[in-house]
Amino acid sequence: MQTPGSPVSSRPPSRPATPSGQSQSQILHLSPHSLLRPTNSSASLRSRSAAQVHTLASRSTTPALPSNLHASLPVATSSASATSSPSSSDIRGIVTQNDEESPGEGDQDIAEGTVSVDDSLDDVTRKQQLRDHLRQTLAQKGPSGAKAASSAEDAGMADELHRALRGIYPVYVPRQYFVLTDAGKPVFVSRSDKSENDASSDDMTSGIGVMQALISVFADNGDKLRSIISGTTRMTFVLRSPLYYVYSASSLEPECVARSHLEYLHLQILSIVTAAQIKKIFQRRSNFDLSRLMSGSTSMLTGMVTRLQDDLGTFFSSLSALRMDSSLRTKAAESIVPPTKMSDMLYTILLVKNQVVSLVRPRKHSIHPADLHILLNTLAVPSLSSSVATASWIPICLPKYNPQAFLHAYISYLNPEIELTLISICGGREMEAVREWSDQAVQRLKDEGTLLSLEHAARRCEYGVGELSIPGLRHFVYKSRQHIQITSPVFESPYDEMNGRQRLIRSYQILFDSIHAKSGQSSTLKLQSIQTEHENLLAWITQPFELYVALSPNMSKSAMVGAANAVARWVRKEEVKLFLRDAPVF
């Protein structure tokens, strides 16, 4: 039975109302260096002789951050009612003038004092000394947040952190990931470089120990450490006790990117060790070494880190459907609908690489995009992707569905060359019945000729911007907010090279952060543009869709708007091929 609606469950984000009289569009003129500013030496981390700790409270907007150290506590922002997006697809005339955002108020110094951390002391003593000084500083904070000590005390905190990190990474490399327990034991450490100068285990443990000390000091005072900014580097913290997640990257990156990445790492860990198991383990032994338990699953975390660098679906929290004829999609879906008597079945998913052909679900339940990305990343690990078996079972926890328990996925490899796969996910009570039904579904796809048609469709599913015939168009990402799905062309010159592709994705992330007001901006925007010497970029949000467009540099604003309208019209025309709609349920 066909029913309308999206097979995924995330809802489009609510959008705060725009203050009266404020323009909802914005043009940013940025130099390319403001988008990607490489740092080739750890000297930049050591260039500050003093640091300040600020509390960010009751702020209506986020000011430009100073270059010295920030320990950012939770930001209290006023909520606003949602505003409706324009229903018209024409955006001509929306671009007006630049919006001037006044700096946020309420930043107050809470720590300025003198402290020296003796290098001759052992790590435990130095970390305890650091904790004592931090506690003393935070305890002196008055109700008004007045100054309590001198900035040299926080310089000691910054120097201690930098000293430990220099032992791990002599050369600063953006996007480094750390997972540790609340006892300070490392669980996972990722490096984005491939240098041969690997840090010793002692140096790594020392650096992670300092991170744990910083987190615990704020926790002891009833606060959560959110981020530390020093120079051009931001360290972002996500606390999911008993696990802590830390992300180190350029301070120019939107903070929402860091938090999204760390959340995905957390979900990937839960897919391997459920929340119930983690709770039970650490209740028994608070200093348990989780890395030993997960030693055989490190490739999943490494794979997730790799995926997060340039996978648009994960960042936009959406799935990507295979572009194909709608009648073929419907025919394939009808072949994988399980009988209603199979109450243990949860999802059946037909995939080509990372794109969905069809997704069949229970009538009253949809899959969360994050769970689908966790599943895709799990399937990509070498032990599964290179398997010679035609089918296999794997246990997996889908955290957005239920973080407390495992499900079981039966994977049928239909064509390894194009990564055509059928996945049947069940609770585990009727595994043999699920296996038999899945094998029968595969045979139906073969007997009816559907499998052969899918193989042909998979080889011609990609499209380039040339197919749209829009002057100046280089790339775009279109997100259907109704279906929670995205579509985008292949990366072509100048984005077929890593540097160009990373620059483009970074620009998309900046635009996303701006129009959704993810970094504390006073309001959301309907339209925003970034103009650089490399390309012009435009983001446009309406009720039914979000559109991010990369265009040739030096295009006029009217030409940019016209190109965005042309992309939106083309996607509407191709919508039945580009998106998974009206998927069957059981």
DOVO-246066 format. One record per residue (C-alpha): residue in three letters; chain; z, x, y. Coordinates in Angstrom, 1 decimal, decimal comma. Example, Ala and Ser with C-alpha at 12.3 -4.5 7.8 and 13.67 -1.06 7.14 Angstrom:
residues 2
(atom ALA A (7,8 12,3 -4,5))
(atom SER A (7,1 13,7 -1,1))
***
This chain:
residues 586
(atom MET A (0,0 0,0 0,0))
(atom GLN A (-0,9 1,3 3,4))
(atom THR A (1,6 1,0 6,2))
(atom PRO A (1,2 2,2 9,8))
(atom GLY A (3,4 4,8 11,2))
(atom SER A (4,1 8,5 11,1))
(atom PRO A (5,2 10,2 7,9))
(atom VAL A (7,6 12,4 9,8))
(atom SER A (10,8 11,3 11,4))
(atom SER A (11,4 13,3 14,6))
(atom ARG A (11,1 11,3 17,8))
(atom PRO A (9,5 12,6 21,0))
(atom PRO A (12,1 14,0 23,3))
(atom SER A (13,5 11,7 25,9))
(atom ARG A (12,7 12,7 29,4))
(atom PRO A (15,2 12,6 32,3))
(atom ALA A (14,1 10,7 35,4))
(atom THR A (12,7 12,6 38,2))
(atom PRO A (14,6 12,5 41,5))
(atom SER A (13,1 10,3 44,1))
(atom GLY A (10,6 12,1 46,3))
(atom GLN A (10,2 15,1 44,0))
(atom SER A (6,8 16,2 42,8))
(atom GLN A (6,4 16,1 39,1))
(atom SER A (3,7 18,8 39,0))
(atom GLN A (4,0 22,5 39,6))
(atom ILE A (1,7 25,5 39,8))
(atom LEU A (3,1 28,9 39,0))
(atom HIS A (1,3 32,1 40,0))
(atom LEU A (2,6 34,9 37,8))
(atom SER A (1,5 38,4 37,2))
(atom PRO A (0,8 39,3 33,6))
(atom HIS A (3,8 41,6 33,6))
(atom SER A (6,1 38,6 34,2))
(atom LEU A (4,9 37,1 30,9))
(atom LEU A (5,1 40,2 28,7))
(atom ARG A (7,1 43,1 30,0))
(atom PRO A (7,3 45,8 27,2))
(atom THR A (10,3 48,0 27,1))
(atom ASN A (9,7 51,3 25,4))
(atom SER A (13,1 52,9 25,6))
(atom SER A (16,7 51,9 25,1))
(atom ALA A (17,3 53,6 28,4))
(atom SER A (16,7 50,2 30,1))
(atom LEU A (19,7 48,9 28,3))
(atom ARG A (21,9 51,6 29,7))
(atom SER A (20,7 51,6 33,2))
(atom ARG A (23,4 49,3 34,5))
(atom SER A (26,7 51,0 35,4))
(atom ALA A (28,6 47,7 35,9))
(atom ALA A (28,5 44,2 34,5))
(atom GLN A (29,7 40,8 35,4))
(atom VAL A (30,8 37,9 33,3))
(atom HIS A (30,0 34,5 34,7))
(atom THR A (30,8 31,0 33,6))
(atom LEU A (27,9 28,5 34,1))
(atom ALA A (29,4 25,1 34,7))
(atom SER A (28,3 21,9 36,4))
(atom ARG A (24,9 23,2 37,3))
(atom SER A (22,0 21,0 38,3))
(atom THR A (19,5 23,8 37,8))
(atom THR A (19,3 27,3 36,5))
(atom PRO A (19,1 30,0 39,1))
(atom ALA A (17,3 33,3 38,7))
(atom LEU A (19,5 35,4 36,6))
(atom PRO A (20,7 38,7 38,0))
(atom SER A (19,8 41,8 36,1))
(atom ASN A (23,4 42,8 35,2))
(atom LEU A (25,3 41,5 32,2))
(atom HIS A (25,9 37,8 31,8))
(atom ALA A (28,0 36,1 29,1))
(atom SER A (26,8 32,6 29,4))
(atom LEU A (29,2 29,9 28,5))
(atom PRO A (28,1 26,3 27,7))
(atom VAL A (26,3 24,7 30,6))
(atom ALA A (27,5 21,3 31,8))
(atom THR A (24,5 19,4 33,1))
(atom SER A (24,3 15,8 34,4))
(atom SER A (22,4 13,4 32,2))
(atom ALA A (19,6 11,3 33,7))
(atom SER A (17,9 8,2 32,5))
(atom ALA A (14,5 8,5 30,9))
(atom THR A (11,3 8,1 32,8))
(atom SER A (8,1 6,7 31,5))
(atom SER A (5,0 8,9 31,4))
(atom PRO A (1,7 7,7 32,8))
(atom SER A (-0,3 5,8 30,3))
(atom SER A (-3,6 6,7 31,8))
(atom SER A (-5,4 9,7 30,4))
(atom ASP A (-6,8 10,7 33,8))
(atom ILE A (-4,8 13,4 35,5))
(atom ARG A (-7,0 14,0 38,5))
(atom GLY A (-5,0 14,2 41,7))
(atom ILE A (-1,6 14,9 39,9))
(atom VAL A (-1,6 18,6 40,9))
(atom THR A (0,0 18,8 44,3))
(atom GLN A (2,0 21,6 45,7))
(atom ASN A (4,6 24,1 44,4))
(atom ASP A (8,1 22,7 43,8))
(atom GLU A (10,8 24,8 45,3))
(atom GLU A (13,9 24,8 43,1))
(atom SER A (17,1 25,8 44,9))
(atom PRO A (19,4 28,2 43,0))
(atom GLY A (22,1 26,5 41,0))
(atom GLU A (25,6 26,4 42,4))
(atom GLY A (28,8 27,0 40,6))
(atom ASP A (28,5 30,5 39,3))
(atom GLN A (31,8 32,2 39,7))
(atom ASP A (33,1 35,6 38,8))
(atom ILE A (35,8 35,5 36,2))
(atom ALA A (36,1 39,1 35,2))
(atom GLU A (36,2 42,2 37,3))
(atom GLY A (38,5 45,1 36,3))
(atom THR A (38,7 48,6 35,0))
(atom VAL A (38,6 49,5 31,3))
(atom SER A (37,8 52,6 29,3))
(atom VAL A (36,8 52,5 25,7))
(atom ASP A (37,7 55,8 24,0))
(atom ASP A (34,7 57,0 21,9))
(atom SER A (37,1 59,1 19,8))
(atom LEU A (38,7 56,0 18,3))
(atom ASP A (37,5 54,5 15,1))
(atom ASP A (35,4 51,3 15,1))
(atom VAL A (38,3 49,0 14,3))
(atom THR A (40,5 50,3 17,0))
(atom ARG A (37,8 50,3 19,6))
(atom LYS A (36,8 46,7 18,8))
(atom GLN A (40,5 45,7 19,0))
(atom GLN A (40,7 47,4 22,3))
(atom LEU A (37,7 45,6 23,5))
(atom ARG A (39,1 42,3 22,3))
(atom ASP A (42,4 42,9 24,1))
(atom HIS A (40,7 43,7 27,4))
(atom LEU A (38,4 40,6 27,1))
(atom ARG A (41,4 38,4 26,3))
(atom GLN A (43,3 39,7 29,3))
(atom THR A (40,3 39,1 31,5))
(atom LEU A (39,6 35,6 30,4))
(atom ALA A (43,3 34,7 30,4))
(atom GLN A (43,4 35,5 34,1))
(atom LYS A (40,7 33,0 35,0))
(atom GLY A (42,1 30,5 37,5))
(atom PRO A (41,2 26,8 37,6))
(atom SER A (38,7 27,5 40,3))
(atom GLY A (37,1 30,4 38,4))
(atom ALA A (38,2 32,9 41,0))
(atom LYS A (37,9 36,7 40,4))
(atom ALA A (40,4 38,0 38,0))
(atom ALA A (39,6 41,7 37,6))
(atom SER A (37,0 44,3 38,6))
(atom SER A (33,5 44,5 37,2))
(atom ALA A (34,1 47,9 35,6))
(atom GLU A (36,0 46,1 32,8))
(atom ASP A (32,9 44,2 31,8))
(atom ALA A (30,9 47,5 32,0))
(atom GLY A (33,1 48,7 29,2))
(atom MET A (32,2 45,6 27,1))
(atom ALA A (28,5 46,2 27,9))
(atom ASP A (28,7 49,9 27,2))
(atom GLU A (30,4 49,3 23,9))
(atom LEU A (27,8 46,8 22,8))
(atom HIS A (25,0 49,1 23,9))
(atom ARG A (26,6 52,1 22,2))
(atom ALA A (26,6 50,3 18,9))
(atom LEU A (23,1 48,9 19,2))
(atom ARG A (21,7 52,3 20,1))
(atom GLY A (22,9 53,5 16,8))
(atom ILE A (20,9 50,8 15,1))
(atom TYR A (17,8 50,8 17,2))
(atom PRO A (17,0 54,0 19,2))
(atom VAL A (14,0 52,3 20,7))
(atom TYR A (14,3 48,8 22,1))
(atom VAL A (12,0 46,4 20,2))
(atom PRO A (11,8 42,7 21,2))
(atom ARG A (12,8 39,9 18,8))
(atom GLN A (15,4 41,3 16,5))
(atom TYR A (17,4 38,9 14,4))
(atom PHE A (21,0 39,2 13,0))
(atom VAL A (22,9 36,9 10,7))
(atom LEU A (26,6 37,7 10,2))
(atom THR A (29,7 36,0 8,9))
(atom ASP A (32,7 35,2 11,1))
(atom ALA A (34,5 38,1 9,3))
(atom GLY A (31,8 40,4 10,7))
(atom LYS A (29,9 41,1 7,5))
(atom PRO A (26,1 41,4 7,8))
(atom VAL A (24,0 38,8 5,9))
(atom PHE A (20,5 39,5 7,3))
(atom VAL A (19,1 41,9 9,8))
(atom SER A (15,4 41,8 10,8))
(atom ARG A (13,4 44,4 12,6))
(atom SER A (10,1 43,7 14,3))
(atom ASP A (9,1 47,3 14,3))
(atom LYS A (8,2 49,5 11,3))
(atom SER A (9,5 52,8 12,4))
(atom GLU A (10,7 55,4 10,0))
(atom ASN A (13,8 56,1 11,9))
(atom ASP A (16,0 53,6 10,0))
(atom ALA A (19,5 53,2 11,1))
(atom SER A (22,3 54,0 8,8))
(atom SER A (24,4 51,3 7,1))
(atom ASP A (27,5 52,4 9,1))
(atom ASP A (25,7 52,1 12,4))
(atom MET A (24,4 48,6 11,6))
(atom THR A (27,9 47,5 10,5))
(atom SER A (29,4 48,9 13,7))
(atom GLY A (26,9 47,0 15,9))
(atom ILE A (27,4 43,7 14,0))
(atom GLY A (31,1 44,2 14,2))
(atom VAL A (30,9 44,4 18,0))
(atom MET A (28,9 41,2 18,1))
(atom GLN A (31,5 39,5 15,9))
(atom ALA A (34,3 40,8 18,3))
(atom LEU A (32,5 39,3 21,3))
(atom ILE A (32,1 36,0 19,7))
(atom SER A (35,7 35,8 18,4))
(atom VAL A (37,1 36,6 21,9))
(atom PHE A (35,4 33,7 23,4))
(atom ALA A (36,3 31,5 20,5))
(atom ASP A (39,9 32,4 20,8))
(atom ASN A (39,8 31,1 24,4))
(atom GLY A (38,1 27,8 23,4))
(atom ASP A (34,6 28,8 24,5))
(atom LYS A (31,3 29,5 22,7))
(atom LEU A (29,4 32,6 23,6))
(atom ARG A (25,8 31,4 24,2))
(atom SER A (24,0 34,5 25,6))
(atom ILE A (24,4 38,0 27,1))
(atom ILE A (21,8 39,3 29,5))
(atom SER A (21,6 42,9 30,4))
(atom GLY A (18,6 44,3 32,3))
(atom THR A (15,4 43,0 30,6))
(atom THR A (17,2 42,0 27,4))
(atom ARG A (18,9 38,8 26,3))
(atom MET A (21,0 38,4 23,3))
(atom THR A (21,3 34,7 22,2))
(atom PHE A (24,0 33,4 19,9))
(atom VAL A (24,0 30,3 17,7))
(atom LEU A (27,3 29,7 16,0))
(atom ARG A (27,3 27,8 12,7))
(atom SER A (30,7 28,8 11,3))
(atom PRO A (31,2 30,6 9,0))
(atom LEU A (27,8 32,1 10,0))
(atom TYR A (26,8 33,5 13,3))
(atom TYR A (23,1 34,0 14,3))
(atom VAL A (22,1 36,5 17,0))
(atom TYR A (18,6 37,0 18,6))
(atom SER A (17,7 39,9 20,8))
(atom ALA A (14,5 39,8 22,9))
(atom SER A (13,1 40,0 26,4))
(atom SER A (15,2 38,1 29,0))
(atom LEU A (11,9 36,7 30,3))
(atom GLU A (11,6 34,5 27,2))
(atom PRO A (12,8 30,9 27,5))
(atom GLU A (16,2 30,6 25,8))
(atom CYS A (14,9 27,5 24,0))
(atom VAL A (12,6 29,8 22,0))
(atom ALA A (15,6 31,9 20,8))
(atom ARG A (17,6 28,9 19,8))
(atom SER A (14,7 27,4 18,0))
(atom HIS A (14,2 30,6 16,0))
(atom LEU A (17,9 30,9 15,1))
(atom GLU A (18,1 27,2 14,0))
(atom TYR A (15,2 27,8 11,6))
(atom LEU A (16,9 30,8 10,2))
(atom HIS A (20,0 28,7 9,6))
(atom LEU A (18,0 26,0 7,9))
(atom GLN A (16,3 28,5 5,7))
(atom ILE A (19,6 29,9 4,6))
(atom LEU A (20,8 26,3 3,9))
(atom SER A (17,7 25,8 1,7))
(atom ILE A (18,9 28,7 -0,5))
(atom VAL A (22,7 28,1 -0,3))
(atom THR A (23,7 24,6 0,6))
(atom ALA A (26,3 23,8 3,3))
(atom ALA A (28,7 22,5 0,6))
(atom GLN A (28,4 25,8 -1,3))
(atom ILE A (28,9 27,9 1,8))
(atom LYS A (32,0 25,9 2,8))
(atom LYS A (33,5 26,3 -0,7))
(atom ILE A (32,8 30,0 -0,9))
(atom PHE A (34,3 30,9 2,4))
(atom GLN A (37,3 28,6 1,9))
(atom ARG A (38,1 30,7 -1,1))
(atom ARG A (37,3 34,1 0,4))
(atom SER A (36,9 34,3 4,2))
(atom ASN A (35,5 37,8 3,9))
(atom PHE A (33,0 37,0 1,3))
(atom ASP A (29,8 39,2 1,4))
(atom LEU A (27,0 36,5 1,4))
(atom SER A (24,3 39,1 1,6))
(atom ARG A (24,9 40,1 -2,1))
(atom LEU A (24,5 36,4 -3,1))
(atom MET A (21,3 36,2 -1,2))
(atom SER A (19,9 39,6 -2,1))
(atom GLY A (17,0 38,0 -4,1))
(atom SER A (16,1 35,6 -1,3))
(atom THR A (15,7 38,1 1,6))
(atom SER A (11,9 37,6 1,5))
(atom MET A (12,3 34,0 2,5))
(atom LEU A (14,2 35,0 5,7))
(atom THR A (11,7 37,8 6,4))
(atom GLY A (8,9 35,3 5,9))
(atom MET A (10,5 32,8 8,2))
(atom VAL A (10,9 35,5 10,9))
(atom THR A (7,2 36,4 10,5))
(atom ARG A (6,2 32,7 10,6))
(atom LEU A (8,1 32,1 13,8))
(atom GLN A (6,2 34,7 15,7))
(atom ASP A (2,9 32,8 15,9))
(atom ASP A (3,1 29,5 14,0))
(atom LEU A (2,6 26,8 16,5))
(atom GLY A (3,8 24,0 14,2))
(atom THR A (7,3 25,4 14,0))
(atom PHE A (7,7 25,9 17,7))
(atom PHE A (6,4 22,4 18,6))
(atom SER A (8,4 20,9 15,6))
(atom SER A (5,4 19,2 14,3))
(atom LEU A (3,2 19,2 11,2))
(atom SER A (-0,5 20,1 11,1))
(atom ALA A (-2,9 17,9 9,1))
(atom LEU A (-6,1 19,2 7,6))
(atom ARG A (-9,1 18,1 9,5))
(atom MET A (-11,2 16,0 7,1))
(atom ASP A (-13,0 12,7 6,7))
(atom SER A (-10,5 9,8 6,8))
(atom SER A (-12,0 8,1 3,7))
(atom LEU A (-11,4 11,2 1,6))
(atom ARG A (-7,9 11,5 2,9))
(atom THR A (-7,2 7,9 1,9))
(atom LYS A (-8,7 8,4 -1,6))
(atom ALA A (-6,6 11,5 -2,2))
(atom ALA A (-3,5 9,8 -1,0))
(atom GLU A (-4,0 6,8 -3,3))
(atom SER A (-4,2 9,2 -6,3))
(atom ILE A (-0,7 10,7 -5,6))
(atom VAL A (1,3 7,5 -5,0))
(atom PRO A (4,1 7,4 -7,7))
(atom PRO A (5,0 4,2 -9,4))
(atom THR A (7,9 2,2 -7,9))
(atom LYS A (9,9 2,5 -11,1))
(atom MET A (10,3 6,3 -10,4))
(atom SER A (13,4 5,9 -8,2))
(atom ASP A (14,1 9,6 -8,4))
(atom MET A (10,9 10,6 -6,5))
(atom LEU A (11,3 11,4 -2,8))
(atom TYR A (8,0 12,9 -1,6))
(atom THR A (4,6 13,8 -2,9))
(atom ILE A (2,7 16,2 -0,6))
(atom LEU A (-0,9 17,5 -1,0))
(atom LEU A (-1,4 20,7 1,0))
(atom VAL A (-4,1 23,2 1,8))
(atom LYS A (-2,4 26,4 3,0))
(atom ASN A (0,0 25,2 5,7))
(atom GLN A (-1,9 22,0 6,5))
(atom VAL A (-1,2 18,5 5,1))
(atom VAL A (-3,9 16,5 3,3))
(atom SER A (-1,6 13,6 2,5))
(atom LEU A (2,1 12,9 2,4))
(atom VAL A (3,5 10,0 0,4))
(atom ARG A (7,1 8,9 1,1))
(atom PRO A (9,6 6,1 0,4))
(atom ARG A (9,1 3,0 2,6))
(atom LYS A (12,3 3,5 4,6))
(atom HIS A (12,3 7,2 4,9))
(atom SER A (10,2 9,9 6,7))
(atom ILE A (10,3 13,7 6,3))
(atom HIS A (11,6 15,8 9,1))
(atom PRO A (9,1 18,5 10,4))
(atom ALA A (11,7 21,2 10,0))
(atom ASP A (12,2 20,4 6,3))
(atom LEU A (8,4 20,6 5,8))
(atom HIS A (8,3 24,0 7,5))
(atom ILE A (11,2 25,2 5,3))
(atom LEU A (9,3 24,0 2,3))
(atom LEU A (6,0 25,7 3,4))
(atom ASN A (7,9 29,0 4,0))
(atom THR A (9,5 28,9 0,6))
(atom LEU A (6,2 28,4 -1,1))
(atom ALA A (4,8 31,4 0,7))
(atom VAL A (7,2 33,9 -0,9))
(atom PRO A (5,3 36,5 -3,1))
(atom SER A (7,1 35,4 -6,3))
(atom LEU A (5,6 31,9 -6,0))
(atom SER A (2,3 32,5 -4,1))
(atom SER A (1,2 35,3 -6,5))
(atom SER A (2,3 33,5 -9,6))
(atom VAL A (-0,2 33,1 -12,4))
(atom ALA A (1,4 29,9 -13,6))
(atom THR A (-0,4 26,6 -13,0))
(atom ALA A (2,9 24,8 -12,2))
(atom SER A (6,5 25,6 -11,7))
(atom TRP A (9,9 24,1 -10,7))
(atom ILE A (12,0 25,3 -7,8))
(atom PRO A (15,4 24,1 -6,5))
(atom ILE A (15,5 23,6 -2,8))
(atom CYS A (17,8 22,1 -0,2))
(atom LEU A (16,0 20,2 2,6))
(atom PRO A (18,8 20,5 5,3))
(atom LYS A (17,5 17,7 7,6))
(atom TYR A (17,4 15,3 4,6))
(atom ASN A (20,7 16,4 3,1))
(atom PRO A (22,3 19,8 3,8))
(atom GLN A (24,9 19,4 1,0))
(atom ALA A (22,8 19,2 -2,1))
(atom PHE A (19,7 20,6 -3,8))
(atom LEU A (16,5 18,7 -4,6))
(atom HIS A (13,9 19,9 -7,1))
(atom ALA A (10,2 20,5 -6,3))
(atom TYR A (7,5 20,5 -9,0))
(atom ILE A (4,6 22,6 -7,7))
(atom SER A (1,1 22,2 -9,1))
(atom TYR A (-1,4 24,9 -8,1))
(atom LEU A (-4,8 23,2 -8,0))
(atom ASN A (-6,9 26,0 -6,4))
(atom PRO A (-5,1 29,2 -5,6))
(atom GLU A (-8,1 30,5 -3,7))
(atom ILE A (-7,8 27,9 -0,9))
(atom GLU A (-4,1 27,3 -1,6))
(atom LEU A (-4,6 23,7 -2,6))
(atom THR A (-1,2 22,5 -3,9))
(atom LEU A (0,4 19,3 -5,0))
(atom ILE A (4,2 19,1 -4,5))
(atom SER A (6,4 16,5 -6,1))
(atom ILE A (10,0 16,4 -4,8))
(atom CYS A (12,7 14,6 -6,7))
(atom GLY A (16,5 14,4 -6,9))
(atom GLY A (16,6 15,9 -10,4))
(atom ARG A (17,6 13,0 -12,6))
(atom GLU A (14,1 12,3 -14,0))
(atom MET A (12,5 15,8 -13,9))
(atom GLU A (10,6 15,4 -17,1))
(atom ALA A (9,1 12,0 -15,9))
(atom VAL A (8,2 13,6 -12,6))
(atom ARG A (6,5 16,5 -14,3))
(atom GLU A (4,5 14,2 -16,6))
(atom TRP A (3,4 11,9 -13,6))
(atom SER A (2,4 15,0 -11,5))
(atom ASP A (0,2 16,4 -14,3))
(atom GLN A (-1,4 12,9 -14,6))
(atom ALA A (-2,0 12,8 -10,8))
(atom VAL A (-3,7 16,2 -10,9))
(atom GLN A (-6,0 15,0 -13,7))
(atom ARG A (-6,9 11,9 -11,7))
(atom LEU A (-7,9 14,0 -8,8))
(atom LYS A (-10,2 16,0 -11,1))
(atom ASP A (-11,6 13,0 -13,0))
(atom GLU A (-12,5 11,1 -9,8))
(atom GLY A (-14,2 14,0 -8,1))
(atom THR A (-11,6 14,0 -5,4))
(atom LEU A (-10,5 17,6 -6,1))
(atom LEU A (-14,0 18,9 -5,7))
(atom SER A (-14,4 17,0 -2,4))
(atom LEU A (-11,1 18,4 -1,1))
(atom GLU A (-12,2 22,0 -2,0))
(atom HIS A (-15,4 21,5 0,1))
(atom ALA A (-13,4 19,9 3,0))
(atom ALA A (-10,9 22,8 3,0))
(atom ARG A (-13,7 25,4 3,5))
(atom ARG A (-15,0 23,7 6,6))
(atom CYS A (-11,8 22,3 8,1))
(atom GLU A (-11,4 24,9 10,9))
(atom TYR A (-13,0 24,4 14,3))
(atom GLY A (-13,5 26,5 17,4))
(atom VAL A (-13,5 25,7 21,1))
(atom GLY A (-17,3 26,0 21,1))
(atom GLU A (-17,5 22,7 19,2))
(atom LEU A (-16,0 21,0 22,3))
(atom SER A (-18,6 22,5 24,7))
(atom ILE A (-16,2 22,6 27,6))
(atom PRO A (-16,9 25,4 30,1))
(atom GLY A (-14,1 27,9 30,4))
(atom LEU A (-12,0 26,5 27,5))
(atom ARG A (-10,4 29,3 25,4))
(atom HIS A (-7,8 27,5 23,3))
(atom PHE A (-5,5 24,4 23,3))
(atom VAL A (-2,7 22,8 21,5))
(atom TYR A (-2,6 19,0 21,4))
(atom LYS A (0,5 17,3 20,1))
(atom SER A (0,4 13,6 19,2))
(atom ARG A (3,9 12,4 20,1))
(atom GLN A (3,4 9,2 18,0))
(atom HIS A (2,5 11,0 14,8))
(atom ILE A (4,5 14,2 15,5))
(atom GLN A (1,5 16,3 14,6))
(atom ILE A (-0,5 19,0 16,4))
(atom THR A (-4,1 20,2 16,3))
(atom SER A (-5,5 23,4 17,7))
(atom PRO A (-8,7 25,4 17,2))
(atom VAL A (-8,8 28,8 15,6))
(atom PHE A (-7,8 31,8 17,7))
(atom GLU A (-11,0 33,4 19,1))
(atom SER A (-11,5 36,2 21,5))
(atom PRO A (-9,4 37,3 23,4))
(atom TYR A (-6,7 35,8 21,1))
(atom ASP A (-8,0 37,1 17,8))
(atom GLU A (-6,1 40,3 18,5))
(atom MET A (-2,3 40,4 18,2))
(atom ASN A (-1,5 41,3 21,9))
(atom GLY A (-3,7 38,5 23,3))
(atom ARG A (-2,4 35,9 20,8))
(atom GLN A (1,2 36,8 21,5))
(atom ARG A (0,6 36,6 25,3))
(atom LEU A (-1,0 33,1 24,8))
(atom ILE A (1,9 31,8 22,6))
(atom ARG A (4,4 33,2 25,1))
(atom SER A (2,7 31,3 27,9))
(atom TYR A (2,7 28,1 25,9))
(atom GLN A (6,4 28,5 25,3))
(atom ILE A (7,0 29,0 29,1))
(atom LEU A (5,0 25,9 29,8))
(atom PHE A (6,9 23,9 27,2))
(atom ASP A (10,3 25,1 28,5))
(atom SER A (9,3 24,1 32,0))
(atom ILE A (7,9 20,6 31,5))
(atom HIS A (10,8 19,6 29,2))
(atom ALA A (13,4 21,2 31,4))
(atom LYS A (14,9 23,2 28,5))
(atom SER A (16,5 25,9 30,7))
(atom GLY A (18,4 23,6 33,0))
(atom GLN A (15,7 22,8 35,5))
(atom SER A (16,6 19,8 37,7))
(atom SER A (13,9 17,6 36,3))
(atom THR A (11,0 17,4 33,8))
(atom LEU A (7,4 17,7 34,9))
(atom LYS A (4,2 15,8 34,0))
(atom LEU A (2,0 18,7 34,8))
(atom GLN A (2,4 22,5 35,1))
(atom SER A (0,1 25,4 35,4))
(atom ILE A (0,3 29,2 35,1))
(atom GLN A (-2,3 31,4 36,6))
(atom THR A (-2,6 35,0 35,6))
(atom GLU A (-5,3 37,7 35,6))
(atom HIS A (-5,9 37,1 31,9))
(atom GLU A (-6,2 33,3 31,8))
(atom ASN A (-5,2 30,0 33,5))
(atom LEU A (-2,9 27,8 31,5))
(atom LEU A (-2,1 24,1 32,0))
(atom ALA A (0,5 21,8 30,3))
(atom TRP A (0,2 18,0 30,6))
(atom ILE A (2,6 15,5 29,1))
(atom THR A (2,1 11,8 28,8))
(atom GLN A (3,7 9,1 26,7))
(atom PRO A (1,2 9,4 23,8))
(atom PHE A (0,6 13,2 23,8))
(atom GLU A (1,3 16,7 25,1))
(atom LEU A (-1,5 19,0 25,9))
(atom TYR A (-1,4 22,8 26,4))
(atom VAL A (-4,7 24,4 27,5))
(atom ALA A (-5,8 28,0 28,0))
(atom LEU A (-8,8 28,5 30,3))
(atom SER A (-10,8 31,3 31,9))
(atom PRO A (-9,1 33,0 34,8))
(atom ASN A (-10,1 32,1 38,4))
(atom MET A (-10,9 28,5 37,6))
(atom SER A (-10,2 26,1 40,3))
(atom LYS A (-7,4 23,5 39,9))
(atom SER A (-10,0 20,7 39,8))
(atom ALA A (-11,9 22,4 37,1))
(atom MET A (-8,7 23,0 35,1))
(atom VAL A (-7,8 19,3 35,3))
(atom GLY A (-11,4 18,3 34,3))
(atom ALA A (-11,2 20,6 31,3))
(atom ALA A (-7,9 19,1 30,2))
(atom ASN A (-9,3 15,6 30,5))
(atom ALA A (-12,3 16,6 28,4))
(atom VAL A (-10,1 18,0 25,6))
(atom ALA A (-8,0 14,8 25,6))
(atom ARG A (-11,2 12,7 25,3))
(atom TRP A (-12,5 14,8 22,4))
(atom VAL A (-9,2 14,6 20,5))
(atom ARG A (-9,2 10,8 20,8))
(atom LYS A (-12,7 10,7 19,5))
(atom GLU A (-11,8 12,9 16,5))
(atom GLU A (-8,3 11,5 16,0))
(atom VAL A (-9,0 9,9 12,6))
(atom LYS A (-10,1 13,3 11,2))
(atom LEU A (-7,4 15,4 13,0))
(atom PHE A (-4,3 13,5 12,2))
(atom LEU A (-2,5 12,0 9,2))
(atom ARG A (-2,2 8,3 10,0))
(atom ASP A (-1,2 5,2 7,9))
(atom ALA A (0,0 7,3 5,0))
(atom PRO A (0,9 5,2 1,9))
(atom VAL A (4,5 4,5 1,0))
(atom PHE A (6,2 3,5 -2,2))
***
